[in-house]
Amino acid sequence: MRSSSEEGAAQDTGSEHVAEFIDVSKRFGDILAADRLNLGIRRGEFLSFLGPSGCGKTTALRMLAGFEPPSEGTVRIDATDMSAVPSHRRPVNMVFQHYALFPHMTVAQNVGYGLRQRRPRLPKSEIGAQVDKALATVRLSDFGTRRVWELSGGQQQRVALARAIINEPTILLLDEPMAALDAKLRAEMQRELLDLQRSLGITFVLVTHDQEEALSMSDRICIMGRGRIVQVGTPQDLYDRPCNRYVADFVGKANILSGEVVAREAGQARVVLGCGAEVLVPEGNPDGRRHVDVVIRPECLSLSATHQDEDAAIRARVTHRTFLGDHTEYLLQAEGTGLLQVNLPRQAERTSGGHGVGDDVHILWAAGTGLVLAADD
Amino acid sequence: MRFYAVAVYGFLYLPIAIIALFSFSAGRSASSMDGFSTGWYVRALSNPFVMEALWTSLKVAFFSAVLATVSGTMAALALTGMKGRLRAIFDVLVMIAVMIPGVVIGIAALIALATAFSAINPWLEVVLGRQLSMGLGTLIGLHGMFTMSLVVLLVRGRLETFDRAQIEASNDLGASPLGTFLQVTLPQIAPAILAGFLLAFTFSFDDFIMAFFVAGSETTLPIYIFSSIRRGVTPEINAIGTMVMVASLTLLIIAQILLRTGTLRAKG
């Protein structure tokens, strides 16, 4: 595990961890749902577990909440081993995927549920005041007496949020909370969640399979695959320096090309691609292999009708062109590589005049862009 | 189609309607209508044998329904946490218990109890100086056992529409398992539990065939009706029958309403 996650592991030994996974594994029968997870969650950060379904991200979250005991290893919250602490005694609260609101209670009763469990009991007036405050925080002040099933999906979502944050948890867990909302509401909820996280200063841990959601909201993302942590880093880290093909493919759009290293110099590799073009690509984690995958983001490439010698170029034909306002997406069929995507900013297109479908062009690869990927596990 | 529907419903309900009608007869014949009177009702309600049988029936129905409700609810709760083959076996066993004819259960219970009593009684005689016999206990036990499967079916039906994530949510919000049961699970399955109780009560209250085998010297209302018919049917029987029917129907309708509101609420 690979450049930036090692960096992360080094920092993870610090004291600012609100929760830690230490060699945590979880088995369901023959299935290894979590495989030796090691992760420190920093106090006050917004961390996302990102991965396709079945990658172990929800299992990780449920082990934090206390719904699943780890088969091996230790989960710590506030430096305390949680092995013997049942979910109802943990200082965390969860927003469930389908909210799991109590249908036999009003909105206010739902929100006050956590406070009513406190022993010694809180006075009714105190609970009432805090419920009002929590409802105001999620902009549902006038909804206290409503039944939860009378509310829209977005409103139910906010009730679930209020019900969790009223307990002032050390960590707020969010299990794909936006999955059931339509796109417009989702964007609105994402903004609200971020504002809430900033104003409350609570650590948020989000589980999602939506990479855009993870990229736009998280301080750090923990990418998971087949029960393992593949890479941990800031969204920029993951986008610019994916550790392997899996991460490159999962985060953002990526052109991944295979090639052969013909020379290595000063952290860069001279790679001959399948189409014959020779490119100079930084190597994040040199491992001496000859056959490598190279990733390059669509916006790092450019197009030209003519070939300029200082840049490596791939001959290709435009097959699709999608105008998207600020930029244009080109899909190109190159010899020996398959489909490549190139995004041209509107400004660049204005000066060059753009290219039409069927045009033969050169894809220009500036020296020193892209990244040589380490082997997948 | 409409003619058949009328014929079928007539065939089903006409005899019952006629009994209800004839119970208001002023004459002495149970099978004709001679004037109008509520006298047979007065007479039935002031008949000490009827009242004693009614009291026995109510006791049996109440305690067997309590037994069935508690054990049936616990069984239903346990079954929802169960998967696979074991669950399938229990499901089948519950269904079979509902489908086996009452007469078979009655005979089986009689033989089993008689065998068990004859084996235990000599020992009990020595230890406690008392013996077990057929009576209120066996009636309550048998009815409770049988109606338990009705409660299991009703409560489990309700639990199936119940979002299990609510239990995790409640735990997550700091409620202990017992607190979660009392505050989240119980309030939502309560209509089904109450409906199960009413159904069990009605079933026990109306049952003749099983009770007949294990009643010993006790006389429930259906057993009283059966034995008095042998002495000749009077409109008093019609009056008793009508009262039993109205009471049972009322309970069943309440049970239906409970189940429906429970389901509506669950759907949200």
Interface residues (C-beta under 8 A of the other chain):
Chain A: A65 G66 F67 P86 S87 H88 R89 V92 N93 M94 F96 Q97 H98 A100 L101 F102 P103 H104 Y113 G114 Q117 R118 V148 W149 R163 A164 N167
Chain B: D163 A165 Q166 E168 A169 S170 N171 D172 L173 G174 A175 S176 P177 G179 T180 Q183 V184 P187 Q188 R265 A266 K267 G268
